[in-house]
Amino acid sequence: MRNSIPIYKLYGERDANRPQTELDGFDRDLSDGPDGPEVSEQQPITEPEFFHLESIPERSRLHDLHIKPHRHTNLFQLLYITNGTAKISFDDQNLTMQAGQLITVPPGTVHGFKFSDDIDGWVISLTDHHLQEILAPAPKLLARLDQTICVDSNLSPDQPRPSGPVDFLISQLVREYYSHNTGRLFALRHLLGLLLLDVGRSAPQGDPAHLSRQEQKTAKFRKFQMLVERFYKHHKSLEFYAREIGITTTQLNRIAKDIYGMTASEVLQNRLMLEAKRTLIYTDIAVQQIADELGFRDAGYFSRFFAKKAGIPPAQFRSDHR
């Protein structure tokens, strides 16, 4: 019986004191904890970190190269393949990655991986707080990174491994991460910023975030998204969200339409639908209990809401996606 979607700090590691939440950051001595990278012939890191980096085999081989579906509440991750393949599930989507490809995993996304025996590559993790902090000078990128993005490095037939800006930046990031050079954290922060910039620029041109021309609008919409993530199960009114942001409901709807291509109410409904789909696919919780957990007054109302948005009832959706 699956009663919930696992929530981890890093895969397989729960916080003993806060089993259902993320770490507030990686500002601790990684060499003293289970999250610390223990790469052979590498010296352990002894400085406080603002992000975490480890090879894909390092963690996945502990789980027979199969990372089961799970999520992180406020952790942003990048997965980069340098060798082998990976079959990936994202919520109700599936895809295959190969060497030279990078993919982003926004906070809250249910994801799982099945790696080939010859897999190699890197996983970079940082909290949403640090993501916002690093990209504060370029707020338009934040909205772009709220979606899953897949980036291809430049591949040449005569090259045995990936090459291109992404591969170069990650190689430099790895080298700095395992060094003790002067200005190490300064270098890491700026290399990571350049990597995020390159990935953000690779977002599809049809990305709704590309429609935003004003940084203030982007910042307000970002705040709306954070409030939605916190309160969507409480079915708060648009007036509540607008008041918290310091704007009117008319302005909130205009910003949502401009940046995301839908009304603020549709953003709220889509978040409820996303959580409903995740719970139906990855747990065995009854529809009645899902309705309760998502704040609906009864299962019938929830089923009608779901069927209207998805085109099929919850039970059929669960059956079709198992």
N, C-alpha and C positions, 0 to 999 in steps of 0.2 A: 504493500500500500504506500503510494507516494503522496505525502501530505503537503509537501511544499517544494518549491524550486530552491536548491541549495544556494546560499549566499556566502561567498568567501572573500577574505582579504586577497590572498593569492590562492590559486586552485588547491583545494585540499586542506587549507589552513583557516580555521575559524579563530576569532578572537575569544579567548576563554572568558573574558569579562563582558564582552559585548557580542554574543554569538550571531546577531542578525544585522550587524552594522559593519561598515568599512573602518579601517584605520583612519584617523583624522589626517594622517600624512605619513611620510616615511622619515620624519625627523627623529631618528634614533640611531644607535650604533648597530648597524646591520651585522657586524661580525659576531654579536652576542646572541642573535636570535635565529629562528628557523628560516626566516626569509633571506638570510645572507647568502650570497652566491659562493658556493664552494667548488670552484673550478680547479681542476687538478693543476698543480704547479703555478697557481696564482696566489698571491698574498691576499688575505681577507681585507675587506674594506674597513677602515677604522674611523672614517669621518661620518658625521650625520648626513643622511641623504634626503633629497627631495623627490627622488623617484627610484624605481627598482629596475634592474636589468638582469636577465639570465638567459642562457641558451635554451632552445626548445627541448632538446633531449634531456637536459638537466632535471626538469620536473616531469615531463611526459613519460619518461622511461620508468618512473616510479609507479605509473598507472597503466603500464603495458601499452603505451603510446595512444591511449584513449582517454581524452579529457571529456567527461560526461557533461551534459547540459547544466549550466549554472549561470550565475550572474554576480555582478559587483554593484553595490548601491551607488557608489560615487567614485569608482575607479575607471579611468580612461586607459585603454591599452592599444598598443600597436604590435602586430605580429608580422615578422619578416622572414620569408623562406629563402635560404641560400642553397638548399639541396633537398631533393625528395619532393613529396606531395602531401597535401593535407585536405581531407574532406571536412567541410565546415558546415554546421547548422547555425543559422541566425534566426531566432524566433521561428517563423514558419517558412523560411527560405533555406535552400541548400546550394552550396557551390564547392568547386575544387580549386585549390591554389597550387601553384608550381613555383620552382626556383625563380627568384627575381621579382616576386610579387609581395606586396605589403598590404595589410588590411587593418583598418581601425575598428575598435570595439568600443562604442560609446557607453557611458554608465547606464546600468539597468538592462542592457541587451542580454537576452538569454542566448548563450553560445556554447558550442561544444566542438571538439576536434577529434579526428581520427587520422593519425599520422602514419606515413609509410616507414618501413624499417630503416631506410637510409636518410631520414629527416634530419635537417640541421637548419639553424637560423636563430632568431632572437625574439624575445618578448620584452617589451618596454611598458612599464606601468607607472602611472602617476595619478594623484587624486585630481578630481575635477577642480578643486580649489587651486592647486598648483598650475593646472592647465590655464585657468583664467588669469592667474598671476603672470605667467610667462607671456601670454598673448594679450595682455592689457594694452600694449601700444598698437595692436592690430585687432580690434574687437570684431571686425567683420569675419575673421577666420573662425571665431568661436561658433557662430551659427553654422558654418560649413562643416565643422567637425562634430556636430550633433548627429550626423548621419554616418552610416557605414560607408567607407571609401576604400576602394581597391586600386592600388597603384602598381604599374608595371615598370620595373627598371629597364633601361636600354639593354637589350640582349643582342649579341653578335654571334653568328654561327661559329666563328673561329675563337671565341672566348670560352674557357671552361667554366666560368662562373659569372654571375650577374655583374653588371657595371652600371654606372649612371649616378646622378646626384643622390638618390636615396641610399644606394649601396655605399657610396663614399661617406656620407654623413653618419650612417650607422657604424661603419668601420672606425671612423674617428671617435664616435661616441663610446664604442666598446674599448678602444685603446685608452681613452681618458678615464673611463670608469674603473679600470683595473690598474691605474697608475697612482702614484703619490706625488705627482708633479705640483709645483707651486701654481696656485690659481686653478686647481682642478675643478672645484665646484662652479667657478665662473665660466670655465670652458664648457662644462657639461650643460649648464643652463642655456648658453648661447647656441651650442650645437643642437640641443633639443629644440630650441626655438626655430632654428633654420630648418630642421627636419619637419616640424609641424607646419611651418610656412609652405614648404614644398608640397606636403601632402594636402594641405588645405587648398592650394592653388590647383591641385589635380581633381578637385571635386567637379562633377559633371556641370557643364554650362547651364543645364536646365535646373540646377539646384535653386530652390526658392530663395535661399539666403542671398543669391547673387542679385536679387531684385532690390535689396536694401542699399540705399545710397547715403544714409545718414547714420553715423555711429551712435547717436543718441537713441534712435529707434531700435537699433540692434541691442543696445544695453538694456532698454526697457523690456524688449521681448525676451531677452535672456532671463531677466528677473521674473517675468511672467512664467517662463518654463520652470524655473526653480520653485516657484510657488505652487504650480500645478503638480509637480512631482511630490511636493509635501502634503498637499491638501486634496488631491483628486478623488480620494475615497470618501471625502466628507461632503462632496457635491455642493461646494461653496458657490455662491452667486457670482456673476461677472462683476457686480458692484463691489464685492469683497476684494477681488483681485485688483480691480482698477484703483480702489482706495489704497491698497497696500503699495502699489507702484507709484501712486500720486498723480494719476491721470483719470480721465472720464472713461466710461464704458465705450463711448463712441470712438475716442482716441485709441483705446485698446483694440477694438475691432479693426480699425484702420491700420494699425501697426501690424496686427496678425495677418491681415490680408496682403499687406505690402511685402512682408518678409516671408511668410509661410504659405501664402496663397489660399488661406481659409479663414473663417471667422474664429474669434476666441472661443466661442461655444464648441465649434468643431474641433479645436485643439483639445479641449477638455474631453469631449466624447471619444476622440481618437486615443487618448491616453487610457481611458477606461477600457476601450476595446482591445488595446494592445495587452493590457494586464489580463483581461479575460481570456484572450487567445493563448497567452503564455501559460496560464493556469490550466486551461483545458488540455493543452498539448502535453505539458510536462508533469502533471499531477493526476491523481485519481479522485480529487475532491469532487463531491457531488455538486450539481448545478445550484441547488439551494444554498449550500455553504459558500460557493463562489459569489452568489448574489449578495449574501450577508456581508462577506468580507469586502466587497466593492461598494457597499453602502446603499444598495437598492432595497426598496421597502418590501419586496417579495420576489420570489423566483419567476413568477409569471411576467412581471414588469421587466425583469432583467432579460428573460428569453425574448420578449418582443423587441426590446432595445437592440439586443445582439443580432437577431434575425434581420431587422431593418438595416443594420449597418453591414452585416456580412453576407446577407442574402440567403443564409441557411440557419437553422436553429443550432444552439450550442452543442447538443448531443451529436448532431451530424457533423459539425465542424471537428469535434474531437475524434470521431471515427475516421473521417477523411484524412486527418493529419497524423494519425498514429502510425 
